[in-house]
Amino acid sequence: MSAAARTFDQAILELHDVPPERLSDPAALSSLVVAAAGAVGIPPHTPPVVKHATGTLAVGLLCREGHIVLHASPQEGLCVIDIVARSPARAAQGMDVITRRLGPGASRV
């Protein structure tokens, strides 16, 4: 492998103005990250982990060759998504799944 070859592919996206109801349901967000992992082709090690903090929640999915993490602040309409996948998998394919569900009406940063 050459020194310039990339071993992992990463996509990070911040969404603003997401309707709060799209970011408030931990079960729906968990299903969403599982669907995104399927689109990327990175099988999950375990079910998604959901953690709550005051006004926010995080959903994390550890996969065999990558991860998907979603941090949400429903009342602010903010969401940041990080997808890492071992090449040749394409993290952007998982991001497409997530943004189609959360993104309509949201602004990307």
C-alpha angles and dihedrals in degrees: 000000000000121000090246096056115110116229096189135036119212135191124186123182134175118204126197130190094029109161107256093234090063091057100039103071112083093190092053092047090048090053089047095056090047090052090048091051089053091052091051093044098238111133115220121245092208139354116288118282117226122199126183129206129171105306095344142077136194128206119196130185119189111204136188093259106014145349144248121215126180123187116191138186101188098187091052093043090234128141134167121193128194122189123180122180134170112252136285084040112093116228090196090070090063091045089055090056092051097044093049088059100038103022108070104110093005124116120229122224 
